[in-house]
Amino acid sequence: MSGIDFAREEEAVLENWRGIGAFKRQLELSEGRKSYCFYDGPPFATGLPHYGHLLASAVKDIITRYWSMKGHRVERRFGWDTHGVPIEYEIDNTLGIKGKQAVLDFGIREYNEECRSIVMKYASEWRQTVERLGRWVDFDDDYKTMDLKYMESVWWVFKKLFEKNAVYRSYKVMPYSTFLNTPLSNNEAQENYKNVQDPAIVVTFPLVNDPETYLLAWTTTPWTLPMHTSLAAHPDLEYVKIFDKEANANYILLGSLIGTIYGKLEREKYEVVGQYKGADMLGWRYQPPFPYFYEQFKDYGFRILTDSYVSIKTGVGLVHQAPAFGEDDYNAAMREGVITAERLPPNPVDDNGCFTSEITDFAGQHVKDADKSIIRYLQKIGRLLVNSNITHSYPHCPRSDTPLIYRAVSSWFVKIPPVIPKMLENIERSHWVPDSVKENRFASWIANARDWAVSRNR
């Protein structure tokens, strides 16, 4: 056995299969048998196959060979994904352009032709690699998502979903790539988390009826403060009013999180002078740090709301809310009437992630770049109490590797919760190896699945 060159032997087997047309002959011999339909999820041909592709390809070959040996006719058409953000991203890099306006200036027809020119860039390398694995699959009668017949089938499916009231359009806070100028699905946002360092600041909000008493709020997204509309407290938790002896001011925060402001040896710097339940603070009014949307929301916002999503592990127990840039913020503001379907939340950020002219002091700056400018501004006006940093896990665009933001946009969604029971039933009927994968991973993921955002605003 030690003298066998396995790689050369494998090549000889593959050459023999090609010579006798083994796969084609198997299909001919299985003509008339019961068909086993196998849908091969298509890869992009704009990049070379990697380990993940090879593993999936081997598993697919196992499944199709198994059903073939069970006496079924198993056609195996290979497919190519020739649409979508990955291809456009590569063309943008090739052309040196970025953003929707640049594409419009270049010309939609011309842009589409550029995309078509690269979609099969590595098709021959894919064929060589997949065949080298020993997988039987039909490359000659392949399908491409840019085929007219395929595109029309997608529109047919969407039409059927629409007729079943299974799709809808809505204005929601979504993971958003400012590099690609498009919202992403929640699944895509989960693909690329990185540990990053972000600001972690505490901002003061003076009470309208007691300007010497300040509500405190902690945030890792200073850039959202210009769009602030309200603060959220946990209704069931104990908040304290403390007197800071050095600042000669009163601060209100969650009692269990005083350590965010003061170290263990700084107990002498303050004294507790009052206590409140979060529910007792409902409706308290205060002055926001920025004036941009004060007139628009002074009758509805800039007051304390209560919500159980408020964290008791980090921060100071009061959450700054910018409803267009946080899902929990949006839901709470909608429920409490700060915003409505007609009175949308402040959203002065363009598709590139830059402040619009409404934010006069920071117009044109990318929101993530504006963090430092906003912190300096808060310090200048005396509203910054703590300026620190935090290292945490944060989602990045799976294509451009740039930080995502969460932003309210209008998108189309496919309703998922109505079909969850059927999916769980099918999971239960399937055989899983190991069995723990069924309940601990797949079923739990499906049970908590949310509506699927299918829009890509390109």
DOMI-273524 format. One record per residue (C-alpha): residue number from 1; residue in three letters; x, y, z. Coordinates in pm, whole numbers. Layout:
BEGIN
<NUM Ala <X Y Z>>,
...
END
This chain:
BEGIN
<1 Met <0 0 0>>,
<2 Ser <289 236 69>>,
<3 Gly <379 244 -301>>,
<4 Ile <37 364 -417>>,
<5 Asp <11 721 -544>>,
<6 Phe <-346 793 -436>>,
<7 Ala <-368 1125 -617>>,
<8 Arg <-261 961 -945>>,
<9 Glu <-503 672 -891>>,
<10 Glu <-787 917 -833>>,
<11 Glu <-700 1096 -1156>>,
<12 Ala <-709 761 -1338>>,
<13 Val <-1056 686 -1201>>,
<14 Leu <-1181 1029 -1304>>,
<15 Glu <-1035 985 -1652>>,
<16 Asn <-1208 648 -1684>>,
<17 Trp <-1541 801 -1577>>,
<18 Arg <-1499 1073 -1838>>,
<19 Gly <-1405 819 -2104>>,
<20 Ile <-1714 602 -2056>>,
<21 Gly <-1946 894 -1975>>,
<22 Ala <-2033 731 -1642>>,
<23 Phe <-2265 1001 -1507>>,
<24 Lys <-2449 1044 -1837>>,
<25 Arg <-2481 667 -1872>>,
<26 Gln <-2629 639 -1523>>,
<27 Leu <-2898 893 -1614>>,
<28 Glu <-2979 698 -1931>>,
<29 Leu <-3014 373 -1736>>,
<30 Ser <-3242 538 -1478>>,
<31 Glu <-3482 676 -1742>>,
<32 Gly <-3841 615 -1635>>,
<33 Arg <-3763 561 -1268>>,
<34 Lys <-3916 770 -990>>,
<35 Ser <-3744 1108 -984>>,
<36 Tyr <-3562 1250 -684>>,
<37 Cys <-3549 1628 -727>>,
<38 Phe <-3234 1790 -592>>,
<39 Tyr <-3199 2169 -591>>,
<40 Asp <-2835 2271 -591>>,
<41 Gly <-2796 2607 -419>>,
<42 Pro <-2580 2805 -662>>,
<43 Pro <-2245 2963 -577>>,
<44 Phe <-2106 3283 -726>>,
<45 Ala <-1856 3219 -1005>>,
<46 Thr <-1679 3549 -935>>,
<47 Gly <-1448 3382 -684>>,
<48 Leu <-1260 3057 -649>>,
<49 Pro <-1410 2771 -445>>,
<50 His <-1297 2755 -83>>,
<51 Tyr <-1313 2489 187>>,
<52 Gly <-1676 2567 270>>,
<53 His <-1775 2504 -92>>,
<54 Leu <-1577 2179 -104>>,
<55 Leu <-1738 2046 213>>,
<56 Ala <-2089 2134 94>>,
<57 Ser <-2015 1983 -247>>,
<58 Ala <-1906 1653 -90>>,
<59 Val <-2224 1638 122>>,
<60 Lys <-2440 1711 -183>>,
<61 Asp <-2270 1429 -371>>,
<62 Ile <-2340 1189 -85>>,
<63 Ile <-2712 1273 -86>>,
<64 Thr <-2759 1242 -461>>,
<65 Arg <-2557 918 -486>>,
<66 Tyr <-2759 770 -200>>,
<67 Trp <-3092 833 -370>>,
<68 Ser <-2954 713 -700>>,
<69 Met <-2846 386 -539>>,
<70 Lys <-3194 360 -387>>,
<71 Gly <-3328 331 -741>>,
<72 His <-3428 689 -821>>,
<73 Arg <-3346 900 -1122>>,
<74 Val <-3144 1194 -990>>,
<75 Glu <-3068 1478 -1230>>,
<76 Arg <-2806 1710 -1091>>,
<77 Arg <-2795 2043 -1271>>,
<78 Phe <-2523 2272 -1146>>,
<79 Gly <-2627 2633 -1090>>,
<80 Trp <-2464 2974 -1083>>,
<81 Asp <-2573 3276 -880>>,
<82 Thr <-2517 3564 -1119>>,
<83 His <-2713 3830 -929>>,
<84 Gly <-2672 4032 -617>>,
<85 Val <-2451 4250 -405>>,
<86 Pro <-2129 4038 -425>>,
<87 Ile <-2109 4081 -803>>,
<88 Glu <-2195 4450 -787>>,
<89 Tyr <-1936 4497 -513>>,
<90 Glu <-1665 4346 -733>>,
<91 Ile <-1765 4565 -1027>>,
<92 Asp <-1767 4875 -805>>,
<93 Asn <-1409 4797 -705>>,
<94 Thr <-1309 4731 -1066>>,
<95 Leu <-1464 5057 -1189>>,
<96 Gly <-1354 5257 -886>>,
<97 Ile <-1706 5379 -810>>,
<98 Lys <-1918 5379 -494>>,
<99 Gly <-2282 5448 -427>>,
<100 Lys <-2610 5461 -613>>,
<101 Gln <-2548 5798 -778>>,
<102 Ala <-2218 5677 -923>>,
<103 Val <-2399 5379 -1077>>,
<104 Leu <-2667 5608 -1224>>,
<105 Asp <-2398 5836 -1366>>,
<106 Phe <-2223 5536 -1522>>,
<107 Gly <-2553 5413 -1669>>,
<108 Ile <-2773 5123 -1558>>,
<109 Arg <-2748 4938 -1890>>,
<110 Glu <-2370 4977 -1903>>,
<111 Tyr <-2339 4876 -1536>>,
<112 Asn <-2545 4561 -1593>>,
<113 Glu <-2327 4468 -1889>>,
<114 Glu <-2015 4508 -1676>>,
<115 Cys <-2170 4275 -1417>>,
<116 Arg <-2260 4018 -1683>>,
<117 Ser <-1905 4024 -1812>>,
<118 Ile <-1759 3882 -1489>>,
<119 Val <-2030 3651 -1356>>,
<120 Met <-1869 3339 -1508>>,
<121 Lys <-1513 3453 -1442>>,
<122 Tyr <-1403 3135 -1264>>,
<123 Ala <-1648 2884 -1413>>,
<124 Ser <-1372 2663 -1558>>,
<125 Glu <-1185 2655 -1225>>,
<126 Trp <-1508 2559 -1048>>,
<127 Arg <-1571 2276 -1292>>,
<128 Gln <-1218 2146 -1257>>,
<129 Thr <-1232 2156 -875>>,
<130 Val <-1577 1997 -839>>,
<131 Glu <-1495 1720 -1086>>,
<132 Arg <-1163 1660 -907>>,
<133 Leu <-1363 1592 -591>>,
<134 Gly <-1527 1304 -774>>,
<135 Arg <-1869 1463 -762>>,
<136 Trp <-2117 1373 -1035>>,
<137 Val <-2300 1685 -1149>>,
<138 Asp <-2421 1825 -1483>>,
<139 Phe <-2220 2132 -1582>>,
<140 Asp <-2331 2124 -1947>>,
<141 Asp <-2702 2172 -1873>>,
<142 Asp <-2645 2422 -1593>>,
<143 Tyr <-2871 2710 -1493>>,
<144 Lys <-2790 3073 -1421>>,
<145 Thr <-3000 3313 -1217>>,
<146 Met <-2964 3572 -1493>>,
<147 Asp <-3144 3342 -1740>>,
<148 Leu <-3474 3503 -1838>>,
<149 Lys <-3665 3186 -1755>>,
<150 Tyr <-3514 3177 -1409>>,
<151 Met <-3585 3545 -1340>>,
<152 Glu <-3945 3504 -1451>>,
<153 Ser <-3982 3207 -1215>>,
<154 Val <-3866 3427 -925>>,
<155 Trp <-4126 3690 -1014>>,
<156 Trp <-4387 3413 -1033>>,
<157 Val <-4294 3297 -682>>,
<158 Phe <-4309 3653 -549>>,
<159 Lys <-4650 3701 -713>>,
<160 Lys <-4778 3385 -545>>,
<161 Leu <-4648 3504 -208>>,
<162 Phe <-4817 3840 -266>>,
<163 Glu <-5146 3670 -349>>,
<164 Lys <-5119 3468 -27>>,
<165 Asn <-5061 3790 171>>,
<166 Ala <-4722 3650 268>>,
<167 Val <-4521 3959 169>>,
<168 Tyr <-4550 4319 276>>,
<169 Arg <-4367 4649 260>>,
<170 Ser <-4276 4823 583>>,
<171 Tyr <-4058 5095 732>>,
<172 Lys <-3834 4915 982>>,
<173 Val <-3494 4944 1144>>,
<174 Met <-3264 4713 952>>,
<175 Pro <-2893 4624 947>>,
<176 Tyr <-2756 4864 686>>,
<177 Ser <-2430 4869 492>>,
<178 Thr <-2325 5226 425>>,
<179 Phe <-2058 5096 187>>,
<180 Leu <-2304 4901 -28>>,
<181 Asn <-2590 5150 26>>,
<182 Thr <-2840 4879 110>>,
<183 Pro <-3014 4710 402>>,
<184 Leu <-2920 4350 471>>,
<185 Ser <-3117 4062 618>>,
<186 Asn <-3075 3978 986>>,
<187 Asn <-2902 3655 882>>,
<188 Glu <-2644 3845 675>>,
<189 Ala <-2579 4077 969>>,
<190 Gln <-2492 3773 1183>>,
<191 Glu <-2222 3653 944>>,
<192 Asn <-1938 3888 1027>>,
<193 Tyr <-1902 4001 1388>>,
<194 Lys <-1572 4157 1496>>,
<195 Asn <-1435 4279 1827>>,
<196 Val <-1397 4655 1793>>,
<197 Gln <-1333 4950 2018>>,
<198 Asp <-1610 5211 2032>>,
<199 Pro <-1677 5517 2247>>,
<200 Ala <-1871 5456 2569>>,
<201 Ile <-1994 5791 2698>>,
<202 Val <-2235 5916 2962>>,
<203 Val <-2440 6222 2868>>,
<204 Thr <-2638 6450 3100>>,
<205 Phe <-3001 6551 3043>>,
<206 Pro <-3118 6834 3277>>,
<207 Leu <-3476 6807 3402>>,
<208 Val <-3705 7084 3280>>,
<209 Asn <-3849 7142 3629>>,
<210 Asp <-3516 7104 3810>>,
<211 Pro <-3220 7214 3592>>,
<212 Glu <-2969 7126 3865>>,
<213 Thr <-3074 6760 3845>>,
<214 Tyr <-2952 6556 3551>>,
<215 Leu <-3074 6229 3409>>,
<216 Leu <-2778 6021 3289>>,
<217 Ala <-2768 5806 2976>>,
<218 Trp <-2489 5581 2847>>,
<219 Thr <-2431 5511 2477>>,
<220 Thr <-2176 5349 2246>>,
<221 Thr <-2317 5536 1944>>,
<222 Pro <-2262 5909 2006>>,
<223 Trp <-2348 5974 1640>>,
<224 Thr <-2715 5892 1713>>,
<225 Leu <-2750 6167 1977>>,
<226 Pro <-2846 6442 1727>>,
<227 Met <-3156 6229 1648>>,
<228 His <-3246 6176 2015>>,
<229 Thr <-3619 6178 2101>>,
<230 Ser <-3657 6013 2444>>,
<231 Leu <-3501 5825 2734>>,
<232 Ala <-3608 5479 2850>>,
<233 Ala <-3606 5349 3208>>,
<234 His <-3686 5000 3332>>,
<235 Pro <-4026 5025 3505>>,
<236 Asp <-3950 4774 3783>>,
<237 Leu <-3599 4876 3888>>,
<238 Glu <-3473 5111 4160>>,
<239 Tyr <-3313 5438 4049>>,
<240 Val <-3125 5672 4278>>,
<241 Lys <-3071 6044 4291>>,
<242 Ile <-2719 6120 4403>>,
<243 Phe <-2553 6447 4491>>,
<244 Asp <-2207 6484 4342>>,
<245 Lys <-2006 6696 4585>>,
<246 Glu <-1741 6806 4333>>,
<247 Ala <-1984 6896 4053>>,
<248 Asn <-2242 7037 4297>>,
<249 Ala <-2511 6866 4090>>,
<250 Asn <-2767 6589 4124>>,
<251 Tyr <-2756 6283 3898>>,
<252 Ile <-3023 6016 3847>>,
<253 Leu <-2923 5665 3740>>,
<254 Leu <-2984 5300 3823>>,
<255 Gly <-2867 5226 4176>>,
<256 Ser <-2690 4904 4081>>,
<257 Leu <-2485 5080 3811>>,
<258 Ile <-2331 5365 4010>>,
<259 Gly <-1997 5196 3936>>,
<260 Thr <-2019 5321 3577>>,
<261 Ile <-1960 5673 3714>>,
<262 Tyr <-1763 5619 4033>>,
<263 Gly <-1487 5377 4122>>,
<264 Lys <-1498 5155 4430>>,
<265 Leu <-1284 5402 4627>>,
<266 Glu <-1488 5709 4532>>,
<267 Arg <-1785 5655 4764>>,
<268 Glu <-1703 5979 4946>>,
<269 Lys <-1756 6183 4627>>,
<270 Tyr <-2134 6146 4637>>,
<271 Glu <-2431 6077 4859>>,
<272 Val <-2768 5923 4780>>,
<273 Val <-3044 6180 4831>>,
<274 Gly <-3344 6009 4670>>,
<275 Gln <-3486 5686 4529>>,
<276 Tyr <-3743 5617 4257>>,
<277 Lys <-3894 5323 4078>>,
<278 Gly <-3852 5344 3704>>,
<279 Ala <-4230 5354 3668>>,
<280 Asp <-4240 5664 3892>>,
<281 Met <-4028 5856 3641>>,
<282 Leu <-4261 5795 3347>>,
<283 Gly <-4323 6122 3164>>,
<284 Trp <-4048 6328 3329>>,
<285 Arg <-3935 6596 3085>>,
<286 Tyr <-3580 6712 3018>>,
<287 Gln <-3369 6914 2777>>,
<288 Pro <-3214 6721 2482>>,
<289 Pro <-2846 6777 2396>>,
<290 Phe <-2913 6887 2037>>,
<291 Pro <-3173 7130 1898>>,
<292 Tyr <-3222 6990 1548>>,
<293 Phe <-3560 6822 1602>>,
<294 Tyr <-3678 7000 1914>>,
<295 Glu <-3963 7192 1752>>,
<296 Gln <-4087 6885 1569>>,
<297 Phe <-4095 6659 1875>>,
<298 Lys <-4127 6891 2177>>,
<299 Asp <-4493 6794 2227>>,
<300 Tyr <-4431 6419 2192>>,
<301 Gly <-4077 6340 2297>>,
<302 Phe <-3797 6447 2529>>,
<303 Arg <-3956 6260 2817>>,
<304 Ile <-3891 5934 3000>>,
<305 Leu <-4055 5620 2864>>,
<306 Thr <-4046 5283 3038>>,
<307 Asp <-3953 4953 2880>>,
<308 Ser <-3820 4621 3008>>,
<309 Tyr <-3549 4599 2738>>,
<310 Val <-3333 4842 2937>>,
<311 Ser <-3013 4662 3038>>,
<312 Ile <-2914 4619 3402>>,
<313 Lys <-2566 4486 3313>>,
<314 Thr <-2403 4784 3144>>,
<315 Gly <-2447 5159 3127>>,
<316 Val <-2640 5362 3384>>,
<317 Gly <-2992 5219 3349>>,
<318 Leu <-3132 5496 3129>>,
<319 Val <-3120 5439 2754>>,
<320 His <-3092 5717 2499>>,
<321 Gln <-3339 5655 2218>>,
<322 Ala <-3300 5745 1851>>,
<323 Pro <-3594 5553 1697>>,
<324 Ala <-3466 5550 1338>>,
<325 Phe <-3143 5380 1448>>,
<326 Gly <-3247 5112 1694>>,
<327 Glu <-3523 4853 1674>>,
<328 Asp <-3607 4861 2046>>,
<329 Asp <-3604 5241 2037>>,
<330 Tyr <-3838 5241 1738>>,
<331 Asn <-4085 5000 1896>>,
<332 Ala <-4096 5187 2227>>,
<333 Ala <-4134 5527 2058>>,
<334 Met <-4414 5396 1836>>,
<335 Arg <-4596 5239 2131>>,
<336 Glu <-4574 5559 2339>>,
<337 Gly <-4677 5791 2054>>,
<338 Val <-4344 5970 2021>>,
<339 Ile <-4354 5866 1656>>,
<340 Thr <-4639 5745 1436>>,
<341 Ala <-4679 5613 1082>>,
<342 Glu <-4729 5976 975>>,
<343 Arg <-4476 6132 1214>>,
<344 Leu <-4167 5932 1132>>,
<345 Pro <-3855 5947 1350>>,
<346 Pro <-3567 6180 1264>>,
<347 Asn <-3356 6008 998>>,
<348 Pro <-3108 6265 862>>,
<349 Val <-2858 6011 727>>,
<350 Asp <-2815 5951 354>>,
<351 Asp <-2755 5620 176>>,
<352 Asn <-2378 5659 218>>,
<353 Gly <-2413 5691 594>>,
<354 Cys <-2341 6065 602>>,
<355 Phe <-2534 6333 789>>,
<356 Thr <-2762 6544 571>>,
<357 Ser <-2794 6924 587>>,
<358 Glu <-3048 6896 873>>,
<359 Ile <-2757 6823 1107>>,
<360 Thr <-2592 7157 1040>>,
<361 Asp <-2290 7112 1266>>,
<362 Phe <-2187 6775 1121>>,
<363 Ala <-2339 6774 770>>,
<364 Gly <-2148 6558 521>>,
<365 Gln <-1960 6359 784>>,
<366 His <-1995 5982 789>>,
<367 Val <-2178 5897 1108>>,
<368 Lys <-1906 5671 1249>>,
<369 Asp <-1643 5936 1176>>,
<370 Ala <-1861 6198 1347>>,
<371 Asp <-1837 6028 1688>>,
<372 Lys <-1528 6227 1787>>,
<373 Ser <-1674 6559 1670>>,
<374 Ile <-1996 6496 1862>>,
<375 Ile <-1806 6403 2178>>,
<376 Arg <-1604 6727 2153>>,
<377 Tyr <-1928 6922 2108>>,
<378 Leu <-2087 6761 2415>>,
<379 Gln <-1776 6840 2617>>,
<380 Lys <-1787 7201 2499>>,
<381 Ile <-2148 7254 2609>>,
<382 Gly <-2095 7075 2941>>,
<383 Arg <-2313 6772 2872>>,
<384 Leu <-2043 6502 2876>>,
<385 Leu <-1993 6332 3213>>,
<386 Val <-1791 6021 3117>>,
<387 Asn <-1574 5973 2809>>,
<388 Ser <-1437 5620 2781>>,
<389 Asn <-1405 5332 2535>>,
<390 Ile <-1539 4979 2522>>,
<391 Thr <-1431 4670 2329>>,
<392 His <-1730 4472 2213>>,
<393 Ser <-1852 4246 1934>>,
<394 Tyr <-2008 4443 1650>>,
<395 Pro <-2160 4338 1313>>,
<396 His <-1973 4418 992>>,
<397 Cys <-2079 4400 629>>,
<398 Pro <-1998 4047 505>>,
<399 Arg <-1889 4187 166>>,
<400 Ser <-1703 4510 238>>,
<401 Asp <-1593 4428 595>>,
<402 Thr <-1707 4776 709>>,
<403 Pro <-1915 4837 1025>>,
<404 Leu <-2290 4813 975>>,
<405 Ile <-2531 5063 1121>>,
<406 Tyr <-2895 5009 1211>>,
<407 Arg <-3119 5240 1013>>,
<408 Ala <-3492 5267 940>>,
<409 Val <-3561 5205 571>>,
<410 Ser <-3854 5098 360>>,
<411 Ser <-3816 4731 264>>,
<412 Trp <-4010 4430 141>>,
<413 Phe <-4046 4141 385>>,
<414 Val <-4157 3779 359>>,
<415 Lys <-4368 3669 656>>,
<416 Ile <-4187 3391 841>>,
<417 Pro <-4373 3329 1173>>,
<418 Pro <-4685 3182 1003>>,
<419 Val <-4476 2899 852>>,
<420 Ile <-4262 2828 1158>>,
<421 Pro <-4493 2550 1290>>,
<422 Lys <-4472 2368 955>>,
<423 Met <-4094 2404 947>>,
<424 Leu <-4063 2270 1301>>,
<425 Glu <-4286 1977 1204>>,
<426 Asn <-4058 1896 910>>,
<427 Ile <-3754 1923 1136>>,
<428 Glu <-3912 1672 1373>>,
<429 Arg <-3978 1430 1087>>,
<430 Ser <-3615 1444 972>>,
<431 His <-3330 1228 1099>>,
<432 Trp <-3046 1432 1246>>,
<433 Val <-2691 1323 1320>>,
<434 Pro <-2601 1404 1589>>,
<435 Asp <-2950 1443 1732>>,
<436 Ser <-2846 1742 1946>>,
<437 Val <-2812 1956 1633>>,
<438 Lys <-3186 1928 1575>>,
<439 Glu <-3302 2087 1901>>,
<440 Asn <-3002 2285 2020>>,
<441 Arg <-2923 2460 1695>>,
<442 Phe <-3158 2425 1401>>,
<443 Ala <-3497 2405 1574>>,
<444 Ser <-3414 2686 1817>>,
<445 Trp <-3298 2903 1528>>,
<446 Ile <-3617 2838 1329>>,
<447 Ala <-3841 2892 1633>>,
<448 Asn <-3702 3244 1671>>,
<449 Ala <-3689 3330 1301>>,
<450 Arg <-3811 3675 1202>>,
<451 Asp <-3962 3815 887>>,
<452 Trp <-3714 3798 601>>,
<453 Ala <-3603 4129 447>>,
<454 Val <-3567 4063 74>>,
<455 Ser <-3510 4420 -50>>,
<456 Arg <-3168 4536 -159>>,
<457 Asn <-3173 4909 -226>>,
<458 Arg <-2917 4929 -501>>,
END
